[in-house]
Amino acid sequence: MADYSLPQDSYFLGFDSSTQSLKATVLDSNLNIVTTELIQYDTALPHYNTKDGVYRDPSVDGRIVSPTLMWIEALDLVLDKLSKSNLNFEKIAAVSGSGQQHGSVYWKNGSSSILSSLDPKKPLVHQFNDAFSVKESPVWMDSSTTAQCKELENAVGGALELSKLTGSRAYERFTGPQIKKIFETHPEVYNNTERISLVSSFMASLLIGGYASIDETDGAGMNLMDIKKRAWSEIVLEATAPGLAEKLGKLAPAHAVAGLIAPYFAERYKFNKNCLVIQWSGDNPNSLAGLTLSTPGDLGLSLGTSDTVFGITDDPHPGLEGHVFPNPVDIKGYMVMLCYKNGSLTREDIRNRHARGCWEDFSGNLTHTPVLNDGKMGFYYKEHEILPPLPVGYHWYVLENLTGDTLEGVTVREEQQEFGRSAECRAVIEGQFLSMRGHAERFGMPSPPKRIIATGGGSVNRHILGIAANIFGCEVYTVERPDSASLGAALRAAHGWLCSKKGSFVPFSLVYGDKIQKTSLKCRLAAIPETHLVPKYGLMMKKRLEIENLLVQKLGRF
């Protein structure tokens, strides 16, 4: 019988370079957490003056970026914290990571020599001051590339054709439109760029001391990759910018070895010089791995800075909504996903204004309001929304006569002001989940799902998860830790190590096998639906989609 065990007494390190923080999770060979560390950008690195980890450009509508050097300094800090925690770096057999999807880094001509000659006596951040042609990296929250999106769609015959080819229609946050904008507005900057990385491949590049490939899963979030061939699409590259293939480099499977840990880290932190760096991937794909989502019919629900709903399939059907990516832990399967920009920051905005900035008060407001909120329905867009494509703004409606089992006699009244503190708290949560359910059904995701596995900061609130269970009509589970992306990255590090040892891809499930309940990967039941409420929420969902469509017709950004 083949041996798929991990080396005893070894560790596997996973990072998550997210919008607001850099997290690190270390697993042992039994897949239990050894230690974790966190660097919150705004508080730990205040000299960058970010808010929520980003800059919002007041002079350019929708431009949202992050300082590239901040991500490097965060890596310095988190490794220093791990070192001070007495972590034995020599035990780490493999490292991998998660990066916020779509964000991009632009390496200046000649920067490869900086990467390959790092001085272990100096912090990383001091060695990259002159490495980037673009100092502020566009991130997933950016919505300033509407014109470039339309041009890319037109180049291939329309939005649906681009979706069939690349897995998504053109989205403003996707890297292809961002690159096209830089080329069109600052051609001298583009020409002074020798390599373009995603956040994921950028961080991997730091660790190997050379340019790491973009992995096929995160590469699908660029509008540039043919998802069937898992190769760059020549027609889209040509429509984006000249000489782009050379600047992007080759793609690699997510389980592949990016390289050995760079001498810098072996000398400065005492990593084993044979430590493998496994390809980094996007945050949502890593969450899929961290939740061990492997059953069609299950859905992952990530409640973070952005909210996402995702599942797996062997037969994807890309459309005008949602995204299709190669599955990061299955070389033949796919991941399907819906993404909402207005996630935790919008919930926090309502909490701050109507619950004294306190989650306990927010939860109290949820329990003191009736389910269905007496028909009160809110649309809350603190940022330009992705799905639906609506601009910043809050909208309030009341569904009157929502008392029966049908929509007969139900009328809609628009309100001009907020509902009041308790109703506002319930309206933002119900509204977000109703939209998710409606779009998930429209995208062909299972309805109801077999179960939902929730992650992200919002997943620690059982009142929020109870509403999710009633709206989606299924049980909701959570994992031991809400930061499933760094956990998934550590698990993928173990999987990549195993694939390397065997010389070929091995099924992901062989990493954890039948011992999952004895590991940090185990799930627990968090919420059960009240079955009589599910069809009532179904009616509310239908009216929400109708109102949403009217808002898009009136205000939509596309």
N, C-alpha and C positions, 0 to 999 in steps of 0.2 A: 504493500500500500504506500502511495506517495506521501512524503512528509511535507506538510504545509505549515509546520510550526515556525514561530518566530524565534530568533536566538534568545535563549534565557538571559536574564539580567541586562537586557538591552532596552533602550528608550527610543521613542519616536516623537519628533517635535513637529508641531503644526502651528503655523502663524495665521492670523487673519488681519490683513491690512484693509480696514474698512473705512467708511466715510469719517467716523468720529474718533477712531481709536485703532491701536495695534494690540492684538491679543496673542498670547502664546499659550499653548496647551501641550503638556508632555505626558505621553502614555507609556506604560511599561509593557513588557511582552505579553502580559495577560489582559492588556487593553483597559487597564484601570488608570485613572489620572494620578500622576505623581505630583505635579504642581502646575499652577497657572499664573500668568502675570498679565498686567494690562497697563497700557500707556494711553491716557485720554489726551488727545491733542490740545484741546482748548486750555486745560488746566496744567498739564505737564510741560507744554511748550508754548507758554503764553506770548513769547516774543514774536510768534508768527501772526498774532492778532486774528486768528480765525474764529468764526462763530459756527458751531456744529461741525468743525473740521474743514470749513470751506470759506472762500471769499465770494460774496454776491456783488457783482459789478453793477453799481448804480448807473453807469454811463451806457451800458449795452444791455438791452432787455434780454433776460434769460441767460446771460453769461455767468456761469458758476464754475469756479476753479479751486484748486488746492496748490499750495506751494510744494513743489517736488522735493525740495530739501527737507521739509518737515517729515516726510515719510522715512527718509534716510536717518534723520536724527532719532526718530522714534525707534528704529531698529537698534541703534546704539543703546538707547535707554533700556529697552526691554531685555536685551542681552546682558546689560550690566545688572539689572534686577535679578535675572535668572542666576547670574554668577554669584551675587551676594546671598542668594537663597541656598547656596552650597550645592546647586545642581552639578552632578558629575557629567560634564559635557562629553567626556570620553566614551560614555555608555551610549550616546546617541548614534544609532545605526543609520538613520535616514531622517531627512527634513523635507517637509513640503509646506505648501501654503495656499492661502485664499486671498484674492484681491478683489476690491470692489470692481464690479464689471464695468466695462466700456471706457473707464478712465485711461488716459494715454500719456506717455512720457517720450520726449523728443531729445535724443542724444546728439550732441553737437559733433561735427566732423572731428575725428581724432580722439574721441572719448574712450574708445576701446583700450587705448594704452593706459588710461587712468584706471580702468577696471582691472587690468591685468597686473598692475604694479602698486597695489595698496600697501601702505606702511602700517604694520600692526601696532606701532607705537602711538599712532594718532587715531582719534575717533573718525568714523566714516565721513561724517557730515563735513569735516574740514577739508576733505580731499575731493569733493565734488562741486565746489563753488562755481567752476567754469565748465561743467560737463554738459549743460543742457542748452539747446537752442531756444527752447520755450521754458521759462522759469516757473510758470504756473500751469499745472496740468488740467486740461478740461476733464470734468468728472461727470458721473451719470446724471447728476441733477441739472446739468446744462441743457438749455432749450433754445440756443441762439442760432441753430443751423437749419431753420425751416426751408430756406431757399435751396440749400445743398441737398436736402432730402428729396425735394421735388425733382431736382436735376438727376439724381441717381435713379429714381423710379422711372423717369422718362427715358433714361438711357437703355433700359432693359424691357421697355414696353408696358410699364405701369407698376403700381404698388403690389398687385397680386403676383405678377411675374417675378418681382424682386423677392417676395416672400417665398415663393416656390423654389427659387434658386438658393437663397441664403438663409431661409428659416424665419425671416421677419421682413415686413415692409420697412421702409426707411424710417428710422426714429432719430430724433434730434440728438439724443444722448449717445447713439452708437458711434463707434470710432471712425468709420468710413466718412460720414458727413463731417465729423470734426477735422479729419485730415484734409478733406477737400476745402473746408473753410480756411484753414491755415495756408494751404497752397494758393488759394485765390486771393486772400487778403494780404498775405506776407510771403510772397514767393521766395524772397531772399532767406527767410527763416527756414522754409522747407528745403531749399537747396543747401543750407548749412547743416542739414540733419542727415546723419549717416545711418541711424537706426531708430525705428519707432517701436516702442514696447507698450503692452498693456500694463496696468498696475501689477498684475500677477507675474508676467514675465520680467518686468523691471526688478521686482524684489528678488526673483530667482537669479537674475543676472548679478545682483550684488553678492549673493551667496556663493556663486561659482567663479566670480572674478572674470566674467566674459559674458557675451550676449547669449541669453537663454532663448530658446524657441518660444513662440506663442503656442499654447496647447490648443487642440482642435475644438474643445468644448468652449473655452473662453473666446477663441477665434471666431466662433459663430455669432458672437455679440458685436460684430463690427460692420455687418452688411457687406462683407467682402469675401466670404468663404462659401464655396459650393458645398452645402451640407451633405449631399449624396456622395460626392467624390472626396470630401474632407480635404480639399485643396483650394488655394486661392482661385477666385473666378477672374479670368483674364478680362472679361468684358466689363466687370465692375471696377477692377483696378484701373483700367484705361480711362473709365469715366470719372475716376476720383482724382488722380494726380499722376504725372509722368514718373517713371522709374520707381514705382511704389513697391513692386515685388522685392527688389533688392533691399529696400529699407525695412521691409517687414521680416525678411528671413524666412526660413522654412517652418512649417507647422510640425507639431509632434503630438503623439497620443498622450493623454493625461497621465497614463501610468508609467511613461518612459522616464529614464534617468536624464536629467538636464546636465549633470556633471558631478564631479566630486566637490566637496566643500573647499573653498578657496584657502590658500595658505594663511591669509590674513586671519581667518577665524580659528584655524588650527593653532596659530601662535598666540593670538590675543585671548581666546577663550578656552583653549585646550580641547577643541573638537578633535575627535579621531580623524586623521588625515584621509581615511578611507570612508568617511561618512558620505552617504549618497544624498544628493539633492534631487528629489523627484519633481517633475514638472509641477509648477503652481497652476491653479485654475481660478475660476471666478468664485465669488462668495456664494451665490445660489447653488452652483454645482457642488461646492464643498458641503453646503448644508444638506443637500440630497444624500451625499456620502455619510455625513455625520448622523443623519436620521436613519441610516441603513434602509432607505426607501427602495424596496426591490419588488413590490407587488403591484401590478397594474390594478387600479381601483383605489389604492391608497393615495392620499394627497398630502403634500407638505405645505405648511402654512407658516411663513416666516414674517414675524411682526417686529420689524426693525426700523431703521431710518426710512427705508422703503418697505412696503409690504409686498410679498410675493406669494403666489399660489402655484405649486408645481407638482408634476407627476411624471410617470414614465410610460413609454409606449414603444412598440416595435413597428408601428404603422402610423407615422405622423402625417398630418394634413395641414401644412402651413396656410394661414389665411391672412385677413386684413387686421386681425387682432392677435395678440399673444406672440410667443416665440417658440422656436424649435431649436434645440442644441443637441449635439451628440452627447449621449450619456457619459459622464466622466469615469464611470466604473464598469462600463459594459461596451465592448468595442463594436457591437452590432446594434445596440438600442439607442433610444433618443429620450431626451428630457423635454417636456413641454411646460411652458411657464407663462403666467400673467404677472405684470409688474405695475405697482402703483407708487407714484412719487410721494404722495401724501400719506405717510405712515406715522411713525412715532412722533415726529415733530408737530404734526397737526393734532394728534391726540394730546400732546403736552400743552399745546396752545389752548385747547378747550379746558384742560385740567387747570392751567394757570389762571384762566379767566373765570372759571365757574366752580372750582373745587379748592381754592386757596393754595394752588400749587402742590396739593397733597393727593397721592394715589389712594390713600385710605378714604379720604372724603369723596374722591371720584367714585370709588367702588360703592360707597354709601349712597351716592346719588343714583347709581345703577339699580340698587336694590329697592330704592324708594319710589321708583317710577314703574308703571305697568309695562308688561311686555307689549310690543307693538307701539308703545309710546303714545297711545291715544291717536294714532295716525300721524303723529308729527315726524317729518322726514327732512333731514338736513343734508346739504351737499357742501363739503368743506374742503376748499382748495387753498392752502397756505402758499403752495408753490404751483406753477403751471403743471397741470396733471397730464400724465401719459395716457391713462385709460379711465375715462374718456378724455379726448384731447381738448381740455377746457382750461381757460386762463385762471389766474388767481382770482378768488372771490368766494363768498359764502352765500348760499341760497337756502331758503326755508319754505317748506310746503306742508300743508295739512291735508291728509286724506280723510274726508268726511264720510260717515256711514260705513266705515270699514268694520262691520260687525258680523257679516254672514260668511257663507262658504264660497261665495262668488264675488266678482267685482260689480255685479249688477247694482246700480244705485249709488256707487261710490263716485264722489266728485273730488276735484282737486282745487285747493285754495292756496294761492301764494301769499306768504307773509313777508312783511317788510322789515322785520326785526327778529332778534333772537327769541327762543322759546322760553327762556328762564333756566336757571342753573342746573336743576336735576334733569330736565328734558333735554338740554343741550348735550349733557354727558352721554345719555343713552342714544341720542340721535347720531352722534359721530360714530359710535361703535356699531350700531345697527346699520347705519348707512354704508360704512365701509364693507361690512360682511355681506350685505344685500347686493352691493355692486359686484363683489367677488363671486358670489354664487351665480348671479345672472350672467356675467361674462364667462365664467368657467363652463357653464352649461352651453353657452353659445359657441365656445371654442371646442366643444366635444369632450370635455373632461367628464369623469363619471358623476352621475347625479341620481341618488345621493352617493357620495364616496363610501367605500367600505369603512374607512376610518380616516381621520385627520391626525397627523403628527405635527404639533406646533412647536416652534422655536422662536428665538429672538426675545428681546426684553419684554414685549407685551405678553409673552406666553407664561409669565410668572403670575399673572392676575387671573384667578379662577373665575371671577365674575365676567371678565371679557371672554374667557373660553366657554363659559356657559351659554352666552349669547351666540357664539360661533356654532356650538353644537345644535342649538335650536334652529338656527337659520340654515345650516348645511344639512341637517337631519341625520347626523351620525355621531358616534362617539369621538371624543377628542383626547388624544394622548400627548404627553410631553416627555422629553428626555431629561436625564439627570441634570444637565446644564443647559442654560438657554443659549449659549454661544456655540451652536452646532457647527459653524463654519470652521473655527480653529480646531474643534474636535474632529471634524471630517477631514481636515488637512492632515492631522496627525495619523488618522486611520489610513488615509491615502498614502502617507509616507510608508507605513507598514506594508500596504498593498504593493506599492512600487518596489520596495525592497524585495518582497517575495517574488514578484514578476522578474526582477533582475536575477535573483538567485536561480530561478527555474529556466531562465533564458527565453521566456515567452509569456504572454498574458495568461494569468490564472483567474478564475472567477472570484469576484470580490468577496462573496460569501465565505470563501475558504479562509479568509483572514480571521473571521470571528466564529464561524461554524455554529455549533449548537450551544455555545457557552455564552451567548449574548446577554442572558439575564444575570450573569455573574460579572459583567463588565460595566464600564461607565457608559455603555451604549444603550442600556436597558430603558424601556419605555414604561410609563405608568399612566393609568387611566385618570384623566383630569376632569372630564365633563361628559354627561349623558344627556341626550336630547329629550325634551318633553314632546312626545310624538304628536300630540294634538296641536302643538304650535307650528309644526313644520309646514303644513299646507297653508296656514294663515300667513306665515312669512313668505310663502311662495306667491301669494296674491300681492303682498306688499312689494316684492321683488319685481313683478311684472309692471306695476305702476311706476316704480323707480326707474326702470329702463325706459319707459315711455317719456317720463319727464327728462331723463338724461338725454334722450335723442332730441327733444325739443331744445334743450340748452345747447347741444352741439350745433344744431341748425342755426341757432341765434348767435352763439358766441364762439363756436369751435375754431381752433387754431389751424385746422387743415381744410 
